[in-house]
Amino acid sequence: MRYIGSKLSLGIAILIGMTELASAQMTPGPMGGPMGPMGPQTPSGEEKKEGVAEAAPKTPGLLPTTPALPPPKGRRKRWKLFEMDGYYRLRTDWFKNFNLGFNDDPALGGAPFPRALGCSATALNHPCNDSLASANMRLRLEPTFNLDEGTSIHIQADVYDNLVLGSTPTDLSLAGVYSGSNLPPVGAFGSTQAPGVKGVNSDRDAITVKRAWAEVAVPLGVLKAGRMPNHWGMGIYHNGGGRDPISGTYNYDADYGDTVDRVSFSAQIPGTGLRAMIASDWDTTRLVSNQTSANKGHEGHPFDLDDSDDTNGWVAVISKMTPPQDFKDAVDRGETVFDYGAYFEYKTQSWDTNLTGFTLGGTFDPTTNYVPRDLKTYTPDLWAKLGVGAVTLEGELVGQFGTVNHLDDLGVVGKADIRKLGGAGRFTWKGVEGKLRLGAETGFATGDQWDNTVQGNTNIAYANQLGDPSICNAQHTCTLTQFMFNRDYQVDLILWRHLVGAVTNAAYAKPFLQYDLTKSIMFKVANVTSFALKPVATPGNSVMYGTEFDGDIGYYGNHIYIGISYGVLFPLGAMAHNANDSTVQGPGYTWGTDANGNPNTGDPGTAHTIQSRLVLTF
């Protein structure tokens, strides 16, 4: 049946529907395990007293955050009209040779990371510095308005979100006005900073409201509506970029976070230990009236200019989940705890608006740019976690399947099939009175057979997600198989975190060790060795991406987290730029030569990083 456009009726149906499952476990930090690079991903709520707790009551209730995983009555916070949570974060980064010794000029084939600007300067023979250093900050505010014990409104706002310190200097004579034409003639003549203004001196406003949603306890369950975080499982695909309701931790080093416009209803299935959710998502509403000059100001509130080009999602979740402290207490008592769940998403889009060349507030010509798409995807996401004795096992497997029948406007004739897979698993053993954690993690993400555009720019921002039109058109079909982990699922410090951006077209193995030196000081080391599943899609047409060693030491206590991390990457053949030899690399490889006669080829160089973190939580 054709989607009529308004989701109001579906939202009403959801009120009588089933239930929402808890968004599952939050992404681990870059080193894996329960702590990020700056220190621990701390449990929410008050600190638990030492000793093994008795079994807590299992009465369902309403969480004051997005998931529907209920805290037991004995551990609920006392009701308050207003609560303020959040953190202040200051980070420093030192990146050495992240371009692996290659030239990042796209005309020469590109590089995994930008070089210093001075490397392209010709004045006075400026030396090329292979390191970049900077500091950035963020103040995150997460207020909650509790109208009563079952009704609440939630907001997430960031102040100076990842603002690079020193990045908004001001002209002394213009009182804060900043533009290329009125900067001080010499940078050092400036003596103060201007507020960050989107489109003037920053890509975002000084204060950005990212999420706002409401939660209401109704007789049969919990209703949620608005713009909210979306998190599930280990977080390899859906990752909220903050609080993990299953492990009870918070990733203070997250930079992204999935946000969804959703109406959902959740409840416990009577007579079982299972909870379920049904939800309707507004994944994409294409052009809105206040985004075009022709319709701007037509109504007091903006409206969708067409229903058939919207991307609509329907989600169903069913799970058995134990609150994080209950999980730990039960395992410490010698019990076996097994949690599991399934998250299923169905997504459709009938038509699309090709926005090539369109600028915000401009005109849009639907006669040629309103195109058929006929997209359908099915995304099952399975998760499980087992705790028994000193051992914890956790895993997640995601598949995305579907078809896109029309991509003609993007140069692809014929349909494209979608067949993507990704997964991760982690084993952790705890000993020495809980101070020592030994474990291993492994994961994989399928890839496609074509390079990024440009091929040396390995970041997923340059991923060729629609394939090679010449191959697709010759076969009258394409199979799109490149799966990408969520960018906030942080596996390491260098390769996947920065040079690629997320695990894709790869398998990796990661042994790790973590030891609590004191109650407040933690040390952690890990090794990540990565392989390409489709070598032809790597710059060097080889299997081995490389091996990376990461270490972290952190202090945490009394709402203060301080940490420093060091990482070194030894890149191998997959990151190389082999000489232009069609017999080795095949057609399409064109590593260029710069004005000084230096070819952008060769073996990759070793990369290093030092990262420090200061986090104050409240």
C-alpha positions as CSV (number, residue, x, y, z in Angstrom):
1,M,0.0,0.0,0.0
2,R,1.3,3.5,-0.8
3,Y,2.5,5.5,2.1
4,I,0.0,8.3,2.4
5,G,2.4,10.8,4.0
6,S,1.1,11.6,7.5
7,K,2.5,9.4,10.3
8,L,0.0,10.8,12.7
9,S,-2.3,7.7,12.3
10,L,0.7,5.4,12.8
11,G,1.7,7.3,15.9
12,I,-1.8,6.8,17.3
13,A,-1.6,3.1,16.5
14,I,1.7,2.9,18.3
15,L,-0.1,4.0,21.5
16,I,-1.9,0.6,21.4
17,G,1.1,-1.2,20.1
18,M,3.8,-3.2,21.8
19,T,6.9,-2.0,23.5
20,E,10.3,-0.4,23.3
21,L,13.4,-2.3,24.0
22,A,16.3,-0.7,25.7
23,S,18.9,0.6,23.4
24,A,21.6,-1.8,24.2
25,Q,25.2,-1.5,25.1
26,M,27.2,1.6,24.4
27,T,30.3,1.6,22.3
28,P,33.6,0.8,24.1
29,G,36.3,3.4,24.2
30,P,39.1,3.3,21.5
31,M,40.9,0.7,23.6
32,G,38.0,-1.6,24.1
33,G,36.5,-2.7,27.4
34,P,34.7,-0.4,29.9
35,M,37.0,2.6,29.7
36,G,37.7,5.2,27.0
37,P,41.0,6.8,26.3
38,M,40.5,9.6,28.9
39,G,39.5,7.3,31.7
40,P,36.4,5.2,32.6
41,Q,33.1,5.3,30.8
42,T,31.5,5.8,34.2
43,P,28.3,4.1,35.4
44,S,25.4,6.5,35.7
45,G,23.8,7.1,39.1
46,E,25.3,7.0,42.5
47,E,28.4,5.0,43.4
48,K,27.6,1.5,44.7
49,K,28.9,0.4,48.0
50,E,31.4,-2.5,48.1
51,G,30.3,-6.1,48.4
52,V,27.8,-8.3,46.6
53,A,24.3,-7.0,46.6
54,E,21.3,-9.2,47.3
55,A,18.9,-9.8,44.5
56,A,16.9,-6.7,43.8
57,P,13.2,-6.5,43.1
58,K,12.3,-6.8,39.4
59,T,9.3,-4.4,39.2
60,P,9.4,-2.6,35.8
61,G,9.5,1.1,35.8
62,L,10.3,4.1,33.7
63,L,13.9,5.2,33.0
64,P,14.7,8.9,33.1
65,T,16.6,8.4,29.8
66,T,15.9,7.0,26.4
67,P,15.8,3.2,26.8
68,A,12.9,1.3,28.2
69,L,15.2,-0.8,30.5
70,P,13.7,-0.3,34.0
71,P,15.7,0.2,37.2
72,P,14.5,-1.7,40.2
73,K,12.4,0.3,42.6
74,G,15.1,0.1,45.3
75,R,17.6,1.9,43.0
76,R,15.4,4.6,41.5
77,K,16.4,8.2,42.2
78,R,14.2,10.3,44.3
79,W,11.8,12.3,42.1
80,K,13.0,15.8,41.3
81,L,11.3,18.5,39.2
82,F,14.5,19.4,37.4
83,E,17.7,17.4,36.9
84,M,20.9,18.5,35.1
85,D,23.4,16.0,33.8
86,G,26.3,16.5,31.5
87,Y,30.1,17.0,31.3
88,Y,32.8,19.4,30.3
89,R,35.5,17.9,28.1
90,L,39.0,19.3,27.1
91,R,41.1,17.2,24.8
92,T,44.5,17.6,23.2
93,D,45.7,15.6,20.1
94,W,49.1,15.2,18.6
95,F,49.1,13.4,15.2
96,K,52.4,12.5,13.7
97,N,52.7,11.3,10.1
98,F,49.0,10.5,9.8
99,N,49.3,11.1,6.0
100,L,51.7,8.1,6.1
101,G,54.2,10.1,4.1
102,F,51.9,10.7,1.1
103,N,50.7,13.9,-0.6
104,D,47.0,14.7,0.2
105,D,46.5,16.6,-3.1
106,P,43.5,14.9,-4.8
107,A,45.2,15.5,-8.2
108,L,48.1,13.2,-7.1
109,G,45.8,10.5,-5.7
110,G,45.3,11.7,-2.2
111,A,46.4,10.5,1.3
112,P,44.8,9.0,4.4
113,F,45.0,12.3,6.3
114,P,45.7,16.0,5.5
115,R,49.2,17.2,5.6
116,A,50.2,20.5,7.4
117,L,49.4,23.5,5.2
118,G,53.1,24.4,5.2
119,C,53.8,21.3,3.2
120,S,52.3,23.0,0.2
121,A,53.8,26.4,0.7
122,T,56.6,27.6,-1.6
123,A,57.5,30.9,0.2
124,L,61.0,30.8,1.7
125,N,61.2,27.0,1.2
126,H,59.0,26.3,4.2
127,P,59.8,22.8,5.7
128,C,57.1,20.2,5.6
129,N,56.1,19.4,9.2
130,D,54.8,15.8,9.5
131,S,52.9,16.5,12.8
132,L,49.7,18.3,13.7
133,A,48.7,19.3,17.3
134,S,45.5,21.0,18.6
135,A,43.1,21.1,21.5
136,N,39.3,21.2,21.6
137,M,36.5,21.5,24.1
138,R,32.8,20.7,24.6
139,L,30.3,21.5,27.3
140,R,27.4,19.0,27.1
141,L,24.1,19.8,28.9
142,E,21.4,17.2,29.4
143,P,18.6,18.7,31.4
144,T,15.5,16.7,32.4
145,F,12.1,18.2,33.4
146,N,10.1,15.7,35.4
147,L,6.5,16.8,35.2
148,D,5.6,13.8,37.5
149,E,7.0,10.4,38.2
150,G,6.0,9.0,34.8
151,T,6.2,12.1,32.5
152,S,9.4,13.8,31.5
153,I,11.0,16.0,28.9
154,H,14.6,15.6,27.9
155,I,17.1,17.9,26.1
156,Q,20.6,17.5,24.9
157,A,22.6,20.6,24.0
158,D,26.3,21.2,23.3
159,V,28.1,24.5,24.0
160,Y,31.2,25.0,21.8
161,D,30.9,21.5,20.4
162,N,34.5,20.4,19.6
163,L,35.6,23.9,19.3
164,V,39.3,24.0,18.5
165,L,41.0,26.3,21.0
166,G,42.3,29.5,19.3
167,S,40.1,28.9,16.2
168,T,37.9,32.1,16.4
169,P,40.3,35.1,16.8
170,T,38.9,38.5,16.4
171,D,40.1,41.8,14.9
172,L,41.0,44.3,17.6
173,S,39.3,47.2,15.7
174,L,36.0,45.4,14.8
175,A,34.8,44.2,18.2
176,G,34.1,40.6,17.3
177,V,33.4,40.9,13.6
178,Y,35.3,38.1,11.8
179,S,35.8,37.7,8.1
180,G,38.6,37.1,5.6
181,S,38.7,40.8,4.7
182,N,39.0,42.3,8.1
183,L,41.4,40.1,10.0
184,P,44.4,41.6,11.6
185,P,47.2,42.0,9.0
186,V,49.4,39.7,11.2
187,G,47.7,36.9,13.1
188,A,49.6,37.6,16.3
189,F,48.1,41.2,16.4
190,G,44.8,39.7,17.6
191,S,44.4,39.5,21.4
192,T,41.0,38.0,22.1
193,Q,38.5,35.4,20.8
194,A,35.2,36.0,19.0
195,P,32.1,33.9,19.8
196,G,31.7,31.0,17.4
197,V,29.1,31.9,14.7
198,K,27.9,29.4,12.1
199,G,28.8,30.4,8.6
200,V,31.1,33.2,9.9
201,N,34.0,31.7,11.8
202,S,32.7,28.2,12.5
203,D,30.7,25.3,10.9
204,R,28.3,25.3,13.9
205,D,26.7,27.8,16.4
206,A,28.2,28.3,19.8
207,I,25.2,26.5,21.3
208,T,23.6,23.6,19.4
209,V,20.5,21.8,20.6
210,K,20.8,18.3,19.3
211,R,17.9,16.4,20.9
212,A,14.6,17.0,22.5
213,W,12.0,14.4,23.3
214,A,9.2,13.5,25.8
215,E,8.6,10.3,27.7
216,V,5.2,9.4,29.1
217,A,4.2,6.4,31.2
218,V,0.8,5.2,30.0
219,P,-1.3,2.3,31.5
220,L,0.2,-0.3,29.1
221,G,3.8,0.9,28.9
222,V,6.0,3.9,27.9
223,L,5.4,6.3,25.0
224,K,8.2,8.4,23.6
225,A,8.1,11.1,20.9
226,G,10.6,13.6,19.5
227,R,14.2,13.7,18.4
228,M,16.1,11.2,20.6
229,P,19.3,9.1,20.7
230,N,19.2,5.7,19.0
231,H,21.4,3.0,20.5
232,W,21.4,-0.8,20.3
233,G,23.6,-3.8,21.2
234,M,27.3,-3.2,21.4
235,G,26.8,0.0,19.3
236,I,28.5,-1.2,16.1
237,Y,25.6,0.1,14.0
238,H,23.2,2.1,16.1
239,N,25.2,4.1,18.6
240,G,23.9,7.0,20.7
241,G,27.3,8.4,21.3
242,G,26.9,8.8,25.0
243,R,25.1,6.9,27.7
244,D,24.9,3.1,27.4
245,P,21.8,1.9,29.3
246,I,22.9,-1.8,29.2
247,S,26.5,-1.5,30.6
248,G,25.6,1.6,32.6
249,T,28.6,3.5,31.2
250,Y,29.1,6.8,29.3
251,N,31.5,7.3,26.5
252,Y,32.9,10.7,27.1
253,D,35.1,10.5,24.0
254,A,32.3,10.2,21.5
255,D,32.1,12.8,18.7
256,Y,28.9,11.8,16.8
257,G,25.9,9.9,18.1
258,D,22.9,8.6,16.2
259,T,19.8,10.7,16.6
260,V,16.4,9.7,15.3
261,D,13.0,11.4,14.9
262,R,10.7,8.8,16.4
263,V,7.5,7.9,18.0
264,S,7.7,4.6,20.0
265,F,5.7,2.6,22.4
266,S,7.3,0.0,24.7
267,A,6.1,-2.4,27.4
268,Q,6.9,-5.7,29.1
269,I,5.2,-8.7,27.5
270,P,2.9,-10.1,30.2
271,G,4.0,-13.4,31.7
272,T,7.5,-13.2,30.3
273,G,10.8,-11.6,31.1
274,L,10.8,-10.0,27.7
275,R,10.3,-6.4,26.7
276,A,9.3,-5.2,23.2
277,M,9.1,-2.0,21.2
278,I,7.4,-0.8,18.1
279,A,8.4,2.6,16.5
280,S,7.8,4.8,13.5
281,D,10.8,6.9,12.3
282,W,11.1,9.9,10.1
283,D,14.5,9.0,8.7
284,T,14.5,11.6,6.0
285,T,12.0,14.3,5.1
286,R,13.4,15.9,2.0
287,L,12.7,19.5,1.0
288,V,10.8,21.5,3.6
289,S,9.0,24.8,2.7
290,N,11.4,27.1,4.6
291,Q,14.4,25.6,2.7
292,T,13.4,27.0,-0.7
293,S,12.8,30.6,-1.8
294,A,9.5,29.8,-3.5
295,N,7.7,28.6,-0.4
296,K,9.5,30.4,2.4
297,G,7.1,32.2,4.7
298,H,4.1,30.6,3.1
299,E,2.9,29.3,6.5
300,G,3.5,30.1,10.1
301,H,5.3,26.8,10.4
302,P,7.3,24.9,7.8
303,F,5.8,21.9,6.1
304,D,7.0,18.9,4.0
305,L,6.8,19.8,0.2
306,D,6.1,16.2,-0.8
307,D,5.3,12.9,1.0
308,S,6.5,10.4,-1.6
309,D,10.2,11.4,-1.3
310,D,10.4,10.8,2.4
311,T,12.4,7.9,3.8
312,N,10.2,6.1,6.3
313,G,11.4,3.6,8.9
314,W,9.5,1.1,11.0
315,V,11.3,-0.6,13.9
316,A,10.4,-3.6,16.1
317,V,12.6,-4.7,19.0
318,I,12.3,-7.6,21.4
319,S,14.8,-8.4,24.2
320,K,15.6,-9.7,27.6
321,M,17.8,-7.2,29.4
322,T,19.1,-6.9,32.9
323,P,19.9,-3.5,34.4
324,P,23.7,-3.1,34.5
325,Q,24.1,-3.2,38.3
326,D,21.8,-6.1,38.6
327,F,23.8,-8.0,35.9
328,K,27.1,-7.4,37.8
329,D,25.6,-8.3,41.2
330,A,24.1,-11.5,39.9
331,V,27.3,-12.6,38.3
332,D,29.2,-11.8,41.5
333,R,26.8,-14.0,43.5
334,G,27.7,-16.9,41.2
335,E,24.6,-16.8,39.0
336,T,24.6,-17.1,35.2
337,V,23.0,-14.2,33.4
338,F,22.1,-14.3,29.7
339,D,20.7,-11.3,28.0
340,Y,19.7,-11.1,24.3
341,G,17.6,-9.2,21.8
342,A,16.8,-8.5,18.2
343,Y,16.3,-5.1,16.6
344,F,14.6,-5.1,13.1
345,E,14.3,-2.0,10.9
346,Y,12.3,-1.8,7.6
347,K,12.9,1.3,5.5
348,T,11.3,2.6,2.3
349,Q,11.7,5.5,-0.1
350,S,9.6,5.8,-3.3
351,W,10.9,9.0,-4.8
352,D,13.8,11.3,-4.2
353,T,14.9,14.9,-4.7
354,N,18.3,15.1,-6.5
355,L,19.8,18.2,-4.7
356,T,22.9,18.4,-6.9
357,G,23.7,22.1,-7.2
358,F,20.9,23.2,-4.9
359,T,21.7,25.7,-2.2
360,L,19.7,26.4,0.9
361,G,17.1,29.1,0.3
362,G,17.4,28.7,-3.5
363,T,15.0,27.4,-6.1
364,F,14.4,23.8,-6.9
365,D,13.2,22.5,-10.3
366,P,11.2,19.4,-9.8
367,T,10.7,18.7,-13.5
368,T,14.1,17.2,-13.8
369,N,15.3,16.8,-10.2
370,Y,12.4,14.9,-8.7
371,V,13.3,11.3,-9.5
372,P,12.0,7.8,-8.8
373,R,14.1,5.8,-6.3
374,D,12.0,2.7,-5.2
375,L,14.2,1.8,-2.2
376,K,13.5,-0.9,0.3
377,T,15.9,-2.2,3.0
378,Y,15.6,-4.8,5.8
379,T,18.1,-4.6,8.7
380,P,18.1,-7.3,11.4
381,D,20.5,-6.7,14.3
382,L,21.1,-9.5,16.8
383,W,22.8,-9.0,20.2
384,A,23.6,-11.3,23.1
385,K,25.6,-11.0,26.4
386,L,26.5,-13.8,28.7
387,G,28.0,-13.4,32.2
388,V,29.2,-16.5,34.1
389,G,31.8,-16.5,36.8
390,A,34.8,-14.5,35.8
391,V,33.9,-14.5,32.1
392,T,31.7,-12.2,30.1
393,L,30.9,-12.8,26.4
394,E,29.2,-10.3,24.2
395,G,28.4,-10.2,20.5
396,E,26.4,-8.4,17.8
397,L,25.7,-9.3,14.2
398,V,24.1,-6.9,11.7
399,G,22.8,-7.5,8.2
400,Q,21.3,-5.0,5.7
401,F,19.5,-6.3,2.7
402,G,17.3,-4.7,0.1
403,T,17.1,-3.1,-3.4
404,V,17.3,0.4,-5.0
405,N,15.5,0.1,-8.4
406,H,16.4,3.6,-9.8
407,L,19.8,5.3,-9.7
408,D,19.7,6.7,-13.2
409,D,20.2,10.3,-12.1
410,L,23.4,9.2,-10.3
411,G,24.8,7.6,-13.4
412,V,23.9,4.0,-12.6
413,V,21.5,2.3,-15.1
414,G,19.5,-0.6,-13.6
415,K,18.9,-1.6,-10.0
416,A,21.3,-2.0,-7.1
417,D,21.0,-4.9,-4.6
418,I,22.1,-4.2,-1.0
419,R,23.9,-7.1,0.8
420,K,25.9,-5.9,3.8
421,L,27.1,-7.6,6.9
422,G,29.0,-6.6,10.0
423,G,29.6,-8.1,13.4
424,A,31.8,-7.9,16.5
425,G,32.4,-10.2,19.5
426,R,34.2,-9.7,22.8
427,F,35.6,-12.1,25.5
428,T,36.6,-10.7,28.9
429,W,38.1,-12.5,31.9
430,K,38.2,-10.8,35.2
431,G,40.6,-11.7,38.0
432,V,42.8,-10.5,40.9
433,E,39.8,-9.4,42.9
434,G,38.3,-7.7,39.8
435,K,41.4,-5.5,39.2
436,L,42.7,-7.4,36.1
437,R,40.8,-7.8,32.9
438,L,42.1,-9.9,30.0
439,G,40.3,-10.3,26.8
440,A,40.1,-10.2,23.1
441,E,37.7,-8.6,20.6
442,T,37.2,-9.4,16.9
443,G,35.0,-7.9,14.3
444,F,34.4,-7.7,10.6
445,A,32.6,-5.5,8.0
446,T,32.1,-6.4,4.4
447,G,33.5,-4.2,1.6
448,D,33.0,-3.4,-2.1
449,Q,35.4,-4.0,-4.9
450,W,36.0,-0.3,-5.8
451,D,38.3,2.3,-4.4
452,N,37.3,5.6,-2.7
453,T,37.2,8.7,-4.7
454,V,40.1,9.7,-4.6
455,Q,41.6,6.2,-4.0
456,G,44.3,7.5,-1.6
457,N,41.8,9.3,0.6
458,T,40.9,6.3,2.8
459,N,38.3,8.0,5.1
460,I,34.8,6.9,4.7
461,A,33.8,10.5,3.8
462,Y,35.2,9.6,0.4
463,A,33.6,6.1,0.1
464,N,32.2,5.2,-3.2
465,Q,28.9,3.9,-1.9
466,L,27.2,3.5,-5.4
467,G,29.9,1.5,-7.0
468,D,31.5,1.9,-10.4
469,P,28.8,3.0,-12.9
470,S,30.7,1.4,-15.8
471,I,30.7,-2.0,-14.1
472,C,27.1,-1.7,-12.9
473,N,25.8,-0.5,-16.3
474,A,27.6,-3.3,-18.1
475,Q,26.0,-5.9,-15.8
476,H,22.7,-4.0,-15.6
477,T,22.8,-4.5,-11.9
478,C,25.1,-3.7,-8.9
479,T,25.5,-5.4,-5.5
480,L,26.4,-2.9,-2.8
481,T,28.2,-4.7,0.0
482,Q,30.2,-2.1,1.9
483,F,29.2,-2.2,5.6
484,M,30.5,0.6,7.9
485,F,30.6,0.4,11.7
486,N,29.3,3.4,13.6
487,R,31.9,6.1,13.9
488,D,31.5,6.2,17.7
489,Y,32.4,2.5,18.0
490,Q,36.0,3.2,18.7
491,V,38.3,0.3,18.1
492,D,41.7,2.0,18.2
493,L,43.4,5.4,18.2
494,I,44.7,5.8,14.7
495,L,43.8,3.5,11.8
496,W,40.0,3.1,12.2
497,R,39.5,6.1,14.4
498,H,41.1,8.7,12.1
499,L,42.6,7.3,8.9
500,V,39.5,5.4,7.8
501,G,36.9,6.8,10.2
502,A,35.1,3.5,10.9
503,V,35.7,-0.2,10.5
504,T,34.8,-1.1,6.9
505,N,36.0,-3.7,4.3
506,A,38.0,-5.3,7.1
507,A,38.4,-7.9,9.8
508,Y,40.4,-7.2,12.9
509,A,41.7,-9.0,16.0
510,K,42.2,-7.1,19.3
511,P,43.7,-8.6,22.4
512,F,43.7,-6.3,25.4
513,L,44.7,-6.0,29.0
514,Q,43.4,-3.7,31.7
515,Y,44.6,-3.4,35.3
516,D,43.4,-1.1,38.1
517,L,46.6,0.1,39.8
518,T,44.5,1.7,42.6
519,K,40.8,2.4,43.1
520,S,41.3,5.5,41.0
521,I,44.1,4.8,38.5
522,M,43.7,2.4,35.6
523,F,46.2,1.2,32.9
524,K,45.2,-0.4,29.7
525,V,47.1,-1.8,26.6
526,A,45.8,-3.3,23.4
527,N,46.9,-4.5,20.0
528,V,44.7,-4.2,16.8
529,T,45.7,-6.1,13.7
530,S,43.6,-5.5,10.7
531,F,43.0,-7.3,7.3
532,A,41.1,-6.2,4.2
533,L,38.3,-8.5,3.0
534,K,38.4,-6.9,-0.5
535,P,42.1,-6.1,-1.2
536,V,41.2,-4.6,-4.5
537,A,39.4,-1.7,-2.7
538,T,42.6,-0.7,-0.8
539,P,45.2,1.8,-2.0
540,G,47.8,-0.9,-2.1
541,N,45.7,-3.8,-3.4
542,S,46.9,-5.9,-0.5
543,V,45.4,-7.8,2.4
544,M,47.2,-6.4,5.5
545,Y,46.2,-2.9,6.7
546,G,48.7,-3.0,9.5
547,T,49.1,-3.5,13.2
548,E,48.6,-0.9,16.0
549,F,49.6,-0.8,19.6
550,D,47.7,1.5,22.0
551,G,48.2,2.3,25.7
552,D,46.2,4.4,28.1
553,I,46.6,5.4,31.8
554,G,43.8,7.3,33.5
555,Y,42.7,8.7,36.8
556,Y,39.1,8.9,37.8
557,G,37.3,10.0,40.9
558,N,35.0,12.6,42.4
559,H,33.6,13.6,39.0
560,I,37.1,14.2,37.5
561,Y,38.6,12.0,34.7
562,I,42.1,12.6,33.5
563,G,43.8,10.4,31.0
564,I,46.6,10.2,28.4
565,S,46.9,7.7,25.5
566,Y,49.7,6.8,23.2
567,G,49.3,4.9,19.9
568,V,51.6,3.7,17.2
569,L,50.5,2.3,13.8
570,F,52.7,0.2,11.6
571,P,50.9,0.3,8.3
572,L,51.4,-2.5,5.7
573,G,50.7,-3.3,2.1
574,A,47.0,-2.3,2.0
575,M,48.0,1.3,2.8
576,A,50.9,1.5,0.3
577,H,50.9,3.5,-2.9
578,N,52.4,1.1,-5.4
579,A,54.0,2.4,-8.6
580,N,51.8,3.0,-11.6
581,D,51.9,-0.5,-13.0
582,S,48.7,-1.7,-14.6
583,T,50.0,-5.3,-14.4
584,V,50.1,-5.0,-10.6
585,Q,47.3,-2.7,-9.8
586,G,44.9,-2.9,-12.7
587,P,43.3,0.0,-14.5
588,G,42.3,3.3,-12.9
589,Y,45.4,3.8,-10.7
590,T,46.9,7.2,-11.4
591,W,49.3,8.3,-8.6
592,G,50.5,11.7,-9.7
593,T,53.9,13.5,-9.4
594,D,54.1,16.9,-7.8
595,A,55.8,20.0,-9.3
596,N,59.2,19.0,-7.7
597,G,59.1,15.6,-9.5
598,N,58.2,13.6,-6.4
599,P,55.8,10.8,-7.2
600,N,53.0,10.0,-4.7
601,T,54.0,6.4,-4.4
602,G,55.9,4.2,-2.0
603,D,55.5,2.3,1.3
604,P,53.5,3.9,4.1
605,G,55.4,5.4,7.0
606,T,54.8,4.8,10.7
607,A,52.2,7.0,12.5
608,H,52.1,8.0,16.1
609,T,49.6,9.8,18.4
610,I,49.4,11.2,21.9
611,Q,46.0,12.2,23.1
612,S,45.0,13.6,26.5
613,R,41.6,14.1,28.1
614,L,40.2,16.1,31.0
615,V,36.5,15.4,31.8
616,L,34.4,17.0,34.6
617,T,31.0,15.3,35.0
618,F,27.9,16.5,36.8
